[in-house]
Amino acid sequence: GSGPDRDGSGPDRDGSGPDRDGSGPDRDGSGPDREGSGPRPEKERLSWDLLSHSDLLPGVYEGGLKIWECTVDLVEYMAGIDLQGLKVLDLGCGAGLLGIAALSKGAACVHFQDYNSEVLEQLTIPNVALSQAEPGHLLAGTNQDSEMGENDEPPGKRSRAECSPLSRCRFFSGPWSLFGQVHTGRGASLKYDVILSSETLYCQRSYAALHHALSSLLSDQGTIYLATKAHYFGVGGGIHLFQNFVEEKQIFDLRTVKVIDDGLQRCIALMSFRRGKSS
């Protein structure tokens, strides 16, 4: 998780070259899809040097290359969460640590969203590809103690596509304002059992788009896990302001389940639909 002003995302992709027309086919294994416009000309693509030396450029770069403190908090909290067989979204994914943790806990599929396609291409996707690439590592859900049948191939001879964590992933880039539209505009709406998000509450201007994306994408019985600072000095957001926003909308219940008092106060909060309010 990183802390972007992310109000949506472009079409999905599982992996090869970018499909950036807003509606192209899903891809298995590489760059993200971007919503709405055509490919960004090379001269307009963000400089990697600029990205790597900036925490935030509002509306241009939303902090995805930095691993923020709250991301580590939520990864540790996830040790006690059962994600086996669930559909998970890492919203504002940055380096993708939350989604990678979900993969390691047996999530059926994990989708990664970040504002910047460059972050997904240069950081998120490589991290996911390497996350379970150790020799002899079996993906969650496989039985290491089961006996091999006569026609079974040893793990080392299985195809890379079959064993790669990318086979359970898709990647999206773009603003939150479009992310819900991508899924709900395809006939059957895609809903997630769990949405994970870290350091995404720093900008009050993005709360409406974030709230809309969450309410559009969460399944009726789903849960949202937010990791955030109590207050973001200099930009004005934080958990208390977002909780007020959520209460005004009367769609979600939000409760803080963990507080970390280590310098600037941080917390983990859970959100779920109020009874009868799911979309």
N, C-alpha and C positions, 0 to 999 in steps of 0.2 A: 503493500500500500504506500502510496504517496499522496500528497495533498493537493490535488489540482482543483481548479474551478472547472469541473467536468460536467457538462450537462448533456451527455448523450453518447452516441457512438455510431459508428458506421456499420455496414453489413459485416457479417461474420466471416471468419476465415479460419481454417484449420491448418494453413500452412504453407502454400507456395507463393509465388509472386503476388503482388498486391492486386486486389480486385477493388478498384476505387470508384466505381460508377454508382454505388449505392444499392445495387440490387443483384450483383453478379453471383456466380455459383460459390458454394462453400469450398474452401480449400483445405487440404490436410497437410499441415506441417510447416507453414512459414508465415510470411508477413501478414499484417493485419489488413482488414478492409476499412476504407474510409468512406464516410457517408456523404452523398450529395453531389460533390463536384468531381471533375476529372482529376487525373494525376497532377500533383503539384510539380511545376517545372523545377528542374534541378537547381536553378539559381535561387529559388524560393525555399528550398528545403532547408531546415534548420541546421546550422553549423553544429557539428558534434562538439567542437571546442566551446561554443557558446553554451550549449546545453550542460556540459559537464562542469562549467564554472558558474552556473546560475542556479539559485534555489527556486526562483519563480519569475516568470514573465507573463503577467495576467493576459489570458486570451491567446497566448503564443506558445508558452511552455509552462506546464503546470506541476513541475517538481518531481517528475517520475523517475529521475535517475538517482535520487537520494533515498536511502533507507531511513525512514523517520522512526523516532522512538516508539510511537504507539503501535507500529507494525510488529515490533518485537513483542510488545505486551500481548497483542492478540494472538500471535503464533503460540506463545506460551499458554494462553488461556484455552486455545483449541485442543490442548492435550486431553481435556476432559469432555470433548464434544464427539458424539458419534455421527460420522458422516457417511457411513457405509451405504453405497447404492444411491446416494442423493445427487441431485443436480445443483451445482454450486456456481455462483458468480463472484469473481473477485473484481469489485467495482472501484476504479481508480487504482489499478493494480501496480503500477510502477514496476519494480523488480520482480513482482509476481510471487512473493514469499507466502502470502496467504493462500493463494491458489495451489501452490506447490505443496503446502502443508495439507490442504484438503485432498490432493491426489494421494499423498502418503497415507491418509486415513481412509482410503477406499471409496472416495466419491466416484459415482458412475461417470460423470463428466464435469469438467470445470471450464468455464468461459472467463476470459481475461479481457478487461476493458481499460484503456488508458486514453487520455486526450490526444496524445502524440503518437503517430504511427512510428516515428523514429525510435521512441522508447521501446515499443513492442518489438521492432525489428532488431534493434541493437542490444537489448537487454533482456526483456521478458522471455521471448521465445528461446534464445540461447540458454537462459537459466532453466527453463522448463525441460528443454532437451537434455541438459546435463544432470538434472536433479535425481534421476534414478538410473543412471547409465553405468553404475558400478558393475563389474563382472559378477555374474551369478545372482544379481539382485532380481527377485521376482516381484511383479506388481502386486499390489494389495488384492486379496481375493483368491490368489493362487495358493495351492497347498504344497508346501515344500516337503512334506512327509509322504505324499502320495507316491505310489509306485508307478514307474513309467510303463506304458503299454508297449507292445511289440512294435507298433508303428509310430510311436511318439518320438519326436526329435529332442535331443538334449537341448536345454535352455540356450546354450551357446550357439546353436545352429538355427534358432528361430529367427525369422526375418526382423530387421530393425523396425519396420513399420508396426509389426505385431507387438513388440516389446517396448517401443518408445512411449513415454508418457504423452507425447503429442497426439497419439491416436485417440485420447480422451479429451482433447482440448480444442477450443476455438478462440480466436483473437479478434478484438474489435477496437477500432480507434475512432475518435471524434467526440463531439459534445454530448453531454447527458440529454439535452433537449431533444435529440433525435434517437437516442438509444431505444426507448420504449416504442417509438413509432416503427422502428425496423422490425421488431418482433410482432407487434400487434397488427401490423399491416400485411401480414403474410397468410391470411386466412385463419389458421389456428395459432393462438397466442402462445409463445413460449414462456413458461413460468419456472422460477427457480425455487427449490426447497430451502436453500440457504443463500443469503447474500452477505459477503464479507467486505468491509470497507474500512480503511484506516486513513486518518489525517485528511479527511475530505470535508470537514465542517468549518474550515477557517474563513470562508468567504460567504457572508450573508447573502450576497446577490445571487449565489448559486443554489440557495435552499429550495426555491420553488421548483427548479429543474431537477434537483436531486430527489426531492419528495415525490415528484411525478414519476420519475424513473423507478423509484422503489415501489410505489403503489401499483405501477403497471406490470412489474416483472416478478413480484413475489407471489408464490402460490398461496392459496387460501390459508393453509396451516403452516406456512413457512415462517422462518425466523431471520432477522437481520442482526448481524453483529457489527457494532461500530466501535472503533478505537479512536479516541480523540483527546486533545488537551481540553482542560476546563476553559481556557481562554487563549486566543491567539493574539498576542500583543502586536500592534502595528497594522493588523488587518481586520480585527474586530469580531471574528466569529468565535465559536466555542460551543460546548455541550449545552450550556444553560440557554443560550439564545436559540439553538436549534430545538431544544425541548419545548420552548415557548411556541415556536413556529409549528411544531408537530401538534401540540395541544390545541392550537387555534384551528387546525385543519380537521381535527376529530376523526381521523382515519386510522391512526396507529396508536397503540400504547407503547410508551418508551420508559424503560427503567434502567437505572445504573446498577450493575452487578459487581463491579470491582473498581476501587479507587487506588491509584498509585501516587503516594505523596513522596515524590523524589524530585526536589526542586520545584519546577512548574508542575502543578497537579495534572495528572492524566487519569482517564477512566475508560472503562469498557461498558457499553450500554447495549441492551437488547430491545429490538422492536418487533412487534407482531400486530396483525390487524385486530382492531376492536371487533367484537362479535357483531356480525352482520354488516361489516364495513368493507370487506374484501371486494376487489374490483374484478 
